[in-house]
C-alpha cells in the first residue's frame, strides 16, 4: 500500500500541489479517499474533508472561508458550479478493493509538526467552524485511543461513519499506527448488511444505529463476535447500554470532540456495568477538568491548533491553557458524565432547561429510537419545549403514553408541550442539526395556529 501512496503523492506534486496547500475532498467513504489523505500527508499538504450533504452554496462558502482553491471529487459527484478547481480522485488514485490494509506508520516518514487537516465541526447547534490539526494531534489521539481499544494486524474495522466527520477521519490514523484493516462498505448496502457480511472485529456507531441493529436477531449474534463496538456522537440512553450489556456486547461509550481530534474519554464494558451513563475515563495524552460552573474543559497533545478563518488562526484558552468545550458535566470515581451543553440551555417560566436531559428520558421509553427537544416561543413561559420523536419501525407515536412515562422522572415544566413525528428531511448520520429541527418546529407551530 505504501507504493500506491507514494505514486499518488508524486502525481500530486506533478499537479502543482505542495506543502501547506489546502486540498478539499468531496467523496463518499472509499479506499481511494484514504489513499489520497495519506498521499497529501506525505507531501505536507492539508486535507479538508467536505460533507457530501452540503449543498453547493455551503461547499463554496466553506472553502472561501479558509481560502481553499482546489477540491478533489469522486467520479459520481453530481454537484455542479463548484468555485474551487475540481480534480477527479480516480485520476490520481487507482481504484482498489473495498478493504484497506494500511502501510506501517514509521515507513511513512511523516512530519509530526505539519498541518494535517481542517475539519468542519458538525455544527448541530450553529455554524460550522474550521478546525485545524497537525499530524501530531491525530497521532496522539490514535495512540491514546489504541491503549484503550486494541486495533492491530488482522483486525477489521468498518468505516461506518463519514470521513468528513472526526469520528470517521480519526480511524485513518488509528489504522496507520496499528496496521489494522479498514473495511469500506458497499454504498448500496445497509449497515445491517455490512455487519452481517464483512467479517468485522470492530465497529463505530451512533446510538440510533446501535438501536436499529439490536432489533435484528441476526445482527445481535454478529455483534456478539466483535471485539469492540464504539458508541458516541450524542447522548446515549441508559436503556440502550443495559440492553447491550444484557446481550453480552463489547460496547464502549465515548465522549469526544472535533477540537480534541476525536475521543477524550471512553468507558469499557466492565465500567458500564456499574456506571451505565458514563462516558468513561480520560484517555492518555489528554487532560480534562470540570470548571467551577460545571463546564468540561480540556487540553493535551490532541488539542487543535485553532479555528481557521482565511489565513488567520484563533485559539482561545484560559490562563491555564484549557479549552472550554461548552459541554456541561461532572466526574464521579474517575468517570465523566455529560449532562448537556451551555449553548442549548433555554429558560421556561424562569426554570433552566437542558434539552439533552429530556431527550435521554424520552429515549429510555420502550420503542423510542431517537428524540430531539427544541424550544418554541410561548406567551406564558417565554419558551417551552417541544419534542421530535423517532419510533421504531411500525410503532406509532403515542404522545399521551410518553407524557405519562415522563411524569415519573421529570418535573412538569420539562415535559414537552407537543410531540411531533420525526421529519423526513435529510439529516447527518452522526449528529442531527438542531437548527433544522428548531426551524421546522417554528413552522409547525405557526401552521397549527393558522389552521
QUIFEN-V623419 format. One record per residue. RES is the residue in one letter. PSI is psi in radians with two decimals (none if undefined). D_CENTER is the distance of its C-alpha to the mean C-alpha in Angstrom with 2 decimals. Layout:
# QUIFEN-V623419
res=(RES/RES)
psi=(PSI/PSI)
d_center=(D_CENTER/D_CENTER)
This chain:
# QUIFEN-V623419
res=(X/X/X/X/X/X/X/X/X/X/X/X/X/X/X/X/X/X/X/X/X/X/X/X/X/X/X/X/X/X/X/X/X/X/X/X/X/X/X/X/X/X/X/X/X/X/X/X/X/X/X/X/X/X/X/X/X/X/X/X/X/X/X/X/X/X/X/X/X/X/X/X/X/X/X/X/X/X/X/X/X/X/X/X/X/X/X/X/X/X/X/X/X/X/X/X/X/X/X/X/X/X/X/X/X/X/X/X/X/X/X/X/X/X/X/X/X/X/X/X/X/X/X/X/X/X/X/X/X/X/X/X/X/X/X/X/X/X/X/X/X/X/X/X/X/X/X/X/X/X/X/X/X/X/X/X/X/X/X/X/X/X/X/X/X/X/X/X/X/X/X/X/X/X/X/X/X/X/X/X/X/X/X/X/X/X/X/X/X/X/X/X/X/X/X/X/X/X/X/X/X/X/X/X/X/X/X/X/X/X/X/X/X/X/X/X/X/X/X/X/X/X/X/X/X/X/X/X/X/X/X/X/X/X/X/X/X/X/X/X/X/X/X/X/X/X/X/X/X/X/X/X/X/X/X/X/X/X/X/X/X/X/X/X/X/X/X/X/X/X/X/X/X/X/X/X/X/X/X/X/X/X/X/X/X/X/X/X/X/X/X/X/X/X/X/X/X/X/X/X/X/X/X/X/X/X/X/X/X/X/X/X/X/X/X/X/X/X/X/X/X/X/X/X/X/X/X/X/X/X/X/X/X/X/X/X/X/X/X/X/X/X/X/X/X/X/X/X/X/X/X/X/X/X/X/X/X/X/X/X/X/X/X/X/X/X/X/X/X/X/X/X/X/X/X/X/X/X/X/X/X/X/X/X/X/X/X/X/X/X/X/X/X/X/X/X/X/X/X/X/X/X/X/X/X/X/X/X/X/X/X/X/X/X/X/X/X/X/X/X/X/X/X/X/X/X/X/X/X/X/X/X/X/X/X/X/X/X/X/X/X/X/X/X/X/X/X/X/X/X/X)
psi=(-0.52/-0.63/-0.66/-0.67/-0.76/-0.73/-0.72/-0.70/-0.70/-0.68/-0.64/-0.73/-0.76/-0.44/0.05/0.21/2.30/-3.08/2.45/-0.11/2.47/2.10/1.92/2.63/2.18/1.77/2.67/2.97/2.10/2.76/-0.58/-0.62/-0.82/-0.76/-0.76/-0.74/-0.87/-0.58/-0.68/-0.73/-0.58/-0.58/0.26/0.45/2.76/2.16/2.36/1.57/2.35/2.36/2.28/-0.17/-0.17/2.39/2.87/-0.72/-0.67/-0.60/-0.88/-0.74/-0.70/-0.78/-0.66/-0.66/-0.39/0.19/0.88/2.13/0.08/2.37/2.35/2.29/2.69/2.86/-0.40/0.22/2.28/0.12/2.01/3.05/0.61/2.27/-0.59/2.70/2.18/2.41/2.62/2.27/-0.69/-0.37/-0.27/-0.45/2.18/2.20/2.42/-2.65/3.05/-0.01/2.55/1.86/2.02/2.73/2.93/2.34/-0.79/-0.59/-0.23/-0.44/0.88/2.62/1.88/-0.47/-0.14/2.58/2.30/-0.71/2.66/1.94/2.25/2.32/2.76/-0.37/0.84/-0.37/0.25/-2.82/2.49/2.56/2.56/1.95/2.13/2.25/2.72/2.96/-0.70/-0.70/-0.84/-0.64/-0.89/-0.49/-0.82/-0.67/-0.79/-0.71/-0.64/-0.44/-0.27/-0.72/1.92/2.38/1.76/-2.99/2.35/-0.33/2.66/1.97/2.20/2.24/1.33/-0.24/2.61/2.48/-0.44/-0.16/2.55/-0.54/-0.61/-0.76/-0.69/-0.40/-0.46/-0.82/-0.62/-0.73/-0.70/-0.72/-0.59/-0.04/0.58/2.91/2.28/2.28/2.11/2.06/2.66/2.19/-0.32/-0.24/2.58/2.91/-0.70/-0.82/-0.66/-0.73/-0.67/-0.50/-0.20/0.13/0.96/2.76/-0.39/2.63/2.42/2.31/2.80/2.84/-0.72/-0.64/-0.75/-0.70/-0.73/-0.72/-0.62/-0.26/-0.02/2.09/-0.72/-0.68/-0.72/-0.72/-0.71/-0.68/-0.56/-0.40/-0.15/2.59/-0.54/2.38/1.87/2.13/2.17/-2.89/-0.44/3.11/2.48/2.03/2.38/-0.55/-0.59/-0.71/-0.74/-0.74/-0.70/-0.73/-0.72/-0.56/0.07/0.75/2.54/1.23/2.31/2.18/2.61/2.66/2.27/-3.06/2.76/-0.72/-0.48/0.34/0.64/-2.25/2.43/-0.83/2.69/2.38/2.30/2.78/-0.70/-0.56/-0.61/-0.38/-0.46/-0.66/1.47/-0.43/0.20/2.54/0.06/-2.97/2.78/2.30/2.79/2.59/0.15/2.68/2.50/2.40/2.86/2.15/2.90/-0.49/0.21/0.09/2.49/2.15/2.54/2.76/3.14/-3.03/-0.20/-0.10/2.33/2.93/-0.35/3.01/2.36/2.26/1.96/-2.16/0.10/2.67/2.22/2.19/1.87/2.02/2.75/-3.08/-0.27/0.15/0.25/2.48/2.31/2.02/-0.44/-0.10/2.57/2.41/-2.99/2.83/2.49/2.03/0.69/-0.01/2.47/2.39/2.15/2.24/-0.30/-2.98/2.46/-0.70/-0.07/-0.25/2.43/2.89/2.24/1.96/0.59/-0.02/2.39/2.30/2.23/1.99/-0.63/-0.59/-0.75/-0.72/-0.77/-0.72/-0.71/-0.76/-0.28/-0.02/2.42/2.51/0.01/2.26/-0.67/2.64/2.52/2.27/2.28/2.76/2.60/2.69/2.47/2.24/-0.56/-0.77/0.00/-1.08/2.62/2.62/2.46/2.73/2.44/2.27/2.20/2.05/2.76/2.76/2.31/0.07/2.22/2.71/2.01/1.63/-0.71/-0.71/-0.76/-0.75/-0.74/-0.64/-0.66/-0.56/-0.35/-0.32/-0.29/2.63/2.70/-0.65/-0.23/-0.19/2.15/2.47/-0.39/2.52/2.17/2.56/2.64/2.23/2.89/0.08/2.72/2.36/2.89/2.55/-0.16/-0.98/2.19/2.59/1.93/-0.57/-0.69/-0.72/-0.66/-0.80/-0.71/-0.67/-0.74/-0.71/-0.75/-0.68/-0.75/-0.75/-0.71/-0.57/-0.57/-0.22/none)
d_center=(27.26/28.18/30.94/28.68/26.44/29.68/31.10/28.09/28.23/31.93/31.40/29.02/31.75/34.39/32.39/32.66/29.20/29.55/28.01/25.80/25.56/22.28/21.35/18.88/17.61/17.18/16.81/15.29/14.33/17.76/19.62/21.24/18.04/17.67/21.37/21.19/18.58/20.83/23.91/22.78/22.27/25.77/27.29/25.22/23.68/20.38/17.63/15.89/13.28/13.68/11.92/14.37/14.16/15.75/19.49/21.90/22.72/19.22/18.96/22.37/21.72/18.61/20.68/23.68/21.97/21.52/24.64/23.16/25.90/24.98/22.42/22.23/21.73/21.91/25.26/24.16/22.91/24.76/23.76/27.08/28.08/25.53/27.20/26.03/28.06/26.56/26.89/26.26/24.14/26.76/29.46/28.03/26.45/28.45/26.62/26.36/25.39/22.20/21.91/21.32/23.19/22.43/25.20/26.15/24.44/27.87/29.40/26.89/28.54/25.62/26.25/24.01/24.82/23.91/21.17/18.52/15.78/14.96/11.37/11.07/8.91/7.30/10.62/10.44/13.83/15.36/15.75/13.19/14.27/14.83/13.84/16.28/16.11/19.02/19.43/20.29/17.04/15.19/18.28/18.41/14.76/15.50/18.95/18.07/15.42/18.10/20.68/18.88/17.87/20.32/19.41/22.60/25.07/25.42/21.96/19.84/16.03/14.70/12.32/10.88/7.42/8.15/9.44/9.05/5.34/5.84/4.76/7.26/9.42/10.11/11.65/14.33/15.80/15.73/17.73/19.92/20.76/21.60/22.73/20.77/20.44/17.40/18.18/17.20/17.82/20.41/18.84/21.61/20.64/18.70/16.28/19.39/21.55/19.36/19.35/23.10/24.09/22.17/23.61/20.36/20.26/16.53/13.60/9.86/9.13/7.96/11.26/12.69/12.63/14.32/16.73/17.77/18.45/20.49/22.72/24.02/26.59/26.31/22.54/23.13/25.79/23.59/20.80/23.58/24.26/20.88/20.80/17.28/14.64/11.50/10.00/7.25/4.79/8.22/11.84/13.31/16.87/19.50/21.27/18.48/18.71/22.49/22.64/20.57/22.96/25.90/24.97/24.86/21.34/19.90/16.85/14.97/12.87/10.78/10.04/8.44/7.87/8.02/11.70/12.14/10.70/8.09/9.95/12.77/14.27/14.38/16.92/19.11/20.67/23.96/22.58/20.98/24.45/25.64/22.71/20.77/18.59/17.92/14.74/17.13/18.98/18.29/17.71/20.26/20.30/18.53/20.47/19.60/22.04/22.49/24.46/27.61/25.99/23.19/20.38/18.10/19.02/18.02/19.43/20.06/19.98/16.24/16.51/16.06/19.30/18.85/17.92/19.73/22.18/24.74/26.13/25.49/23.11/22.50/21.45/22.60/23.23/25.69/29.01/27.66/24.89/22.04/19.10/18.74/15.19/16.43/15.25/18.22/18.97/21.66/22.62/24.85/26.40/23.88/20.90/18.36/18.08/15.84/17.76/16.34/15.99/19.16/18.60/18.07/21.31/24.28/27.95/29.90/33.61/33.20/30.56/27.08/24.38/20.76/19.05/16.69/19.92/21.28/18.20/18.27/22.01/21.78/19.22/21.68/24.37/25.29/24.20/21.41/18.09/16.04/17.19/16.58/19.31/20.46/23.82/26.74/29.97/32.80/36.42/37.04/33.99/32.42/29.11/28.35/25.27/24.68/22.26/20.69/20.72/19.62/22.20/22.36/24.35/27.91/27.60/28.87/27.51/30.16/29.73/32.84/31.71/28.31/30.20/32.67/30.06/28.28/31.68/31.88/28.91/28.49/30.97/32.36/30.93/27.34/28.01/26.85/29.88/28.58/26.30/25.10/24.07/20.57/20.95/20.75/19.26/16.45/12.96/9.34/8.39/4.95/6.58/10.31/12.22/14.50/16.92/17.50/18.30/20.42/22.37/22.91/24.17/26.61/27.88/28.45/30.30/32.47/33.22/34.30/36.58/38.17/38.72)
